[in-house]
Amino acid sequence: MVVRDPRIRMKIGNRVFKMRAYTIADENEKVAARQAFFIKYPDVGKQEPLPESQRPRLHFFHLEPGWNERP
């Protein structure tokens, strides 16, 4: 859903923030994001040797504060 509409809300504690999510396009940033993700979620990282069709599809995003309510 975020790929279709990048306007999101993120809850931290009791506060809700309006954010915009942008797909990470730079390959070096993608590699760094994947490595950080696999450190935090090692069970997902163990699936990397599997064929692509059997692995979960991962998307990584930059988050920027705020978005305009108008189209």
C-alpha positions, 0 to 999 in steps of 0.5 A: 500500500505504501508503494501506491500511496506514500502518505503514512502515519507513524505512531511513536509512544502516544504520538502520531506523526504524518510522514511520507515514505520514499523507496530507497533507490540508491543501491548502496543504501539498499545494501545497508538497509538490508544488512541492518534489517537482517541484524535486527531480524536474523530469521528473515536473513536465514531465508536469503539462500532460498530461491527468490520465489520462496523469500519474502519480498522486502521494501525499504523506505526513507521517511520524511515528516509531514504531507499535504492533505490536498491532492 
